[in-house]
């Protein structure tokens, strides 16, 4: 029997921390852009602003399409009973939300709603399912934002720090906050999806720390390696991305995702996931991923070693400013330590470990042989195909995760396609 999902005070603190880091990240990025403008560094200013705007447009597109899909679904579900009333009631909110997204305010609105529902669920015994519903959508969008905007900004700003002789506090602060923000976002997303899955709620405390360190160290190693490559030549980064991104896209295409209703947006979604895979592992569908995860980090060790060796071989002494050795050592130490953290997490702190321990204890106490399905290795979004438990709306955060209750009225067709594909 599936464990009932609850939204705890720890969950609320996690999301509140994510909101603070989100505001700090956006604020420092804009501040850095203003600093570049006042210092007449117009090229850096244009690059920073371009990354922010492109990321914002993609995020608002996804956010609005999800709101619209939810509105159309609810309207279709209730049309037979209250069609006229429902259409009047939903058209106005959708129109208002459209205006909000045009002015690039979709993320703050989602944050406000998620925190409001989370506070009620955690402190006033409100509807935990509603809070989980709101926060998982938000976590998915924040994950997109982290790798479409924060990761490129980190590479750019770290590169500028290495090349510039005049550095200021806000540049260092922006880089540190961005590193923390992108890692926190991956943890927040992972925890939100675990809350949406039966028997897989991530235990608050030390498992959070281990998973956070795993993402922080491996993502930092990737960003620093690309930055080191950029010091060789900017075109070298473009060549690297053009070489690695198609490899990741092949993996994404083989998963045959069905996340979005329109083909155009599905292609954008797959492109985004392919880009995320350059920086960190992302399980698109609920499949066993021990082999895929192992192969991914073997590839990461190989490509990182090649990048460092190429930089040392091809870089002339005139380009070496004395930081290459320290950065190279930092990259390899971060990557290896991050891999140790991921092995430790899946060996000792993954929800399946706690579930197995609880199952064994129950079996010893009752002297019965109960069969409980094992949890998957890392389910970043979706339930396995062979599971006998049906999950409604993982990314849309459906408020019921079950195997026997009637079909939820909040089921989303694109998520259902992902689960059954």
N, C-alpha and C positions, 0 to 999 in steps of 0.2 A: 504494500500500500504506500502511495506517495506521501511524503511529508508535506504538510501544509506550509506554503510559503508565507513568511512573515517579514515585515520591514522593521528592522531594529534601530535603536539609537546609534549603534555603530555604523549602520548603513547611512543614516542621515548625516553623521559627521563626515563620512567618506565623500558624500555628494556635496556637502557644504564646502569641504576643502577643495573639491574639484571646481566649484563655482569661484572661489577666491583665486585659485591659480589661473582660471580662465580669464578673469578680469585683469589680473596682474600681467598675464601673458599678452593680452590684447593691448593693455595700457602701455607696457614697456615697448612693444613693437611700434606703436604709433609715436611714442616719445622718441625712439631711435630715429624714425623717419623724419621727425621734426628737427632733431639735432643735425642730421645729415643735410637737411634743407638749409638751415641757418649757417652751416659751415660751408655751404656752396658745393657740397658733394652730391651733385644732382644725379649722377649715375647710380650711386648707392641708394639715394632717396627713391628713384624711380623703380629700382629692383625690389626694394622692400615693399613699396606701396603696391606694385603689380602682384606680388605673391599674396598679399593680404586680400586684395580685391578678387583675384581669380578663385582663391579658396572660398571666400564669402559667397560668391555667385553659385558655386557648386553646392555648398551646404544649404543655401536658401532654396535651391532647386529641389533637392532631396526632401527637405523639411516640408515644403509646400505640397509636393506630390504625395507625401505620406498623409498629411492632413486631409487633402482632397480625396485620396483613396478611402480613408476612414469615413469621411462624410458621405461619399457615394455608397459605401458598403452599408452603413447604418440606415441610410435612406432606403436602400433596396430591401433591407431586412424588415423594415417597419411599414413599407408602402401598403401592404395589404390591410393594415390596421388603422394607421393614422397618417396616411400619405400626405394629405393637404396640410395638416398641422405641422408635420415633421419638415416638410419642404420649406415652410415659412420660418420654422425655428432654426434650420441649419444654414439657410442661404445667407443670412446676415452674419453669423460668425465666420463663415468661409470667406465672405467678402472682406470682412475686417482682417482676417488672417492673411489674405492676399496682399492687402495694403501694407501690413506689418512686414511681410517678406520682401516686398519691393523696396522698402526702406532698410533692408538688411537687419531687421530686428527679430528674426525668427528664433535665434538661439537664446537671447535674453528672455523672451516670452516663455520658451520651453523650460528654461532654468527656473523662472519664477513659479510656474505651475508645478514642476517636479518638486521643488523645495517646499512649497505650500502643502502638497499632498503628503510628502514625506514627513513633514513635521506633525501633521495630524495623525499619521499612521504610527509614528514612533513614540509620540508623547501624549496623545489624546485618544489612543485606541481607535483610530480611524481605519479606513479601508486600506489594508496593506496591498491588496491586488491593484488598486487604482494607482498607488504610489509606484509599484513595480512597473506597471504599464507605462507610466509617464517617463520613468527614469531610464528604462532600457532603450527606448527610442532616442532619448537625449544622449545616452552613452555611445550609441552607434554614430550619431552625428559628430560628437566630440572626437571620436576615433578618426573619422574622416578629416576633421579639422586639424588634428594633431599631425597627421602625416602629409596633408596637402599644404598646410600653412606653416606649422611650427617647425617641422623637420627641414624644409628648404630654408626657412629663416635662420635656423640654427647653423646650417652649413655656411650660409652667406655671412652671418655675423661672426662666426668663429674664424672664417677666412679673413674678414676685415680686421679682426683683432690681431691675427698673426702678421698681417701685412702692414698694419698701421703702427706708427711710432707714437702717435698721440692717442692715448686711450683714456676713456673716462669711466666713472663709476656706473653710469646707466648702461653702458655696453656690457660690462661684466654682469651686472644685475639681470639684464635681459637674457643673456646666455644661460645663467644659472637657473632662472625661473623657467625658461623654455625647456631645459633638460628635465627639471622636476615635473613640469606640466605634462610633457608628452608621456613620461613614464607613469604618472598618476592616472592619466587618461586610459592607458591600457589596463591598469589595475581596476579602475572604476568600471570599464566596459566588461571585463572578465567577471567581476563580482556580480554585476547586474544580470548577466546572462546565467550565471550559476544560480542566482535566486529564482530565475524563471524555469529552471529544470528540476524535475522531481529528484529528491534525495541528494541534491548536489549543492546546497547552500554552502558557500565558502566560509569556513570558521574564521571569525574576526580575531586579529591578534598577530601572532608570529607568522602564520601562513601568508598574511597580507604583506608582511615585511619581506619575506623570501621572494614572493612573486614580484614585488616592486623592484627589488634589487636585481632580479633576473632581467626584467625589461630595461631598467635603467642602465645596467652595465652593457648588455648586448646592443642596445640602440645607440648608446654613447660611442661604443667601439666602431659601429658602422658610420656614424656621422663624422667622427674624427678621421677615419680612414678616407672618406670622400673629401674631407677638407684638406688632408695631406696631399691627396691627388690633385686638388685644385691649385695648391702651391706650385706644382709642377707646370700645369697649364690648365686654363679653364676649359679648353676643348677636350682635355683628357677626361674630365668629368662627364661631358656630353657623350664621348665615345664609350665610357664605362656604362652609363645608363642605357645607351642604345644596345649594348651587348647583354646586360643582365635583365633588363625589363622584358624583352621578348621571351626569355627563359621562364620568368615568373608568369607571364601571360599564358604560356602553353599549359602550365599547371592549372591556372584558373579556368581556362577554356575546357580542359578535360573534366572539370567538376560539373559542367553543364548546369550552372546556377540558373535559378528562375526567381530572382529577388524582386524585380520590377515588372510592372505590367507592360510598359512600352519597350520595344526593342532598343530604341535609342538610349533610354535611360539605363537599360540593362547593360549595354555596351559601356556606358560611362561608369557604372558600378564595377564592372569587371576590370576596367582600366584603373580605377582607384585601388581595388584590391591588389592588382598586379604591382602597383607602385608601393603599397604598404609592405608587400612581401620583400621588397628590396631591403627594408629596414628591420623587419621582425617577422616571425612566423605567425600566420593567421590561418586558422582552420575554417574554411568556408562552409563546409557542411559537416554534419555530425557523424564523422567516420573515425575509426581508430587511426591514430596518427603517430604512434610510436615510431614506425618506420619512416614516415614522412618527416617527422621532427628530427630524427637522427640524421637522415640524409641532408636535411636543410642546414644543420649546424656543421656537418662535415664540409659541405660546400662553403659555408661561411668562413671556416678556418682556412680552407684552401684559397679562396679568393682574397681574403684579407692578407694572407702571407704573400700572395703574388703582388698585390697592390703595394705593400711596403717594400718588397724587393725591387719592384719597378721604379718606385720613387727614389730609392737609394742609388740605383744604377743610372737612371736617366737624368737625375737632377745634377746640374753643374754646381761647382763650389760657390759661384757667385749668387746662386739662388738660395743657398743654405744659410739661414739666419740663426742657426744654433739650437733650434727647437726640434729638429727632425728626430733625433735619437730619443728624447724624452717622450715625444708624442707616439713614436713607434712602440716603445715599451708600454706606454699607457694603453694603447689600442689592444695589444695582445693580452696584457694582464686583465683588462676589462672583459674582453671576449671570453677568455678561459674561465675567469671567476663567474661570469654570467652563466656559462654552460654548467658549471658546478652547481650554481643556484637552481637551475631548471631541473637538473637530475635530483637534487635534494628535495625540491618541491614535489615532483611527481612520485618520488619514492616514499616520502614521509608525510606530506601535508595536503596532497590532493584529496578532494571530498570522497573519492572512491576508497581511499585508505581508511578513512573514518567509517565509511559504510561497511566495509569488509570486517573491520574490527567489531563494530556493533553487531553485525550478523553472526560472527563467530561466537561472541559473548552470549547472544540470545540462543544460539544452537546448543552451547554448553549448558546453559541454565535449564532449557526446556527438553533437552535430549531428543530434539526433533531435527529432521533434515528439511529445512525450508530452502526453497530455491528463489534467490533474489538476483535479478539481472545486474551484472556488473556495470559500473559507470564507465563512460568512455574516457580516454586519456585527456583530451582537451577539447571541449565542445564550445568553440567560439561562435555560438549562434544557433545551432540547430540540433535537433534530436536525431539519433541514428535511425537508419531506415528499418533495421530489423527489430526495433523496440516495440514491445506490446503496449507501451504507454503513449498516448497521443498528446502532443503539445500544441496548444493553440497560441499563435501570436507570440513567438519568442521576441523578435525585434519590435513588435508592436505591443509587447508586454501584456498579453492576455491575462485576465485576472483569475483564470482557473487552469490548473495543470492537473490532468486527471487521466483515468483510463476507463471509467465506467459511467460518469455522469453524462447527461445529454449534451449535445453539441453546443458549444458556446456561441452566443449571438455576436461576439466580437471577433470571430475568426476572420483572418485576413487571407485573401486568396493567394497573394504572392508568397507569403510565408508557408502556406499549405503546399504550394508547388515545390518550395525548397525542401520541405520535409519528405515529400513523396517522390521526388525526382529520382 
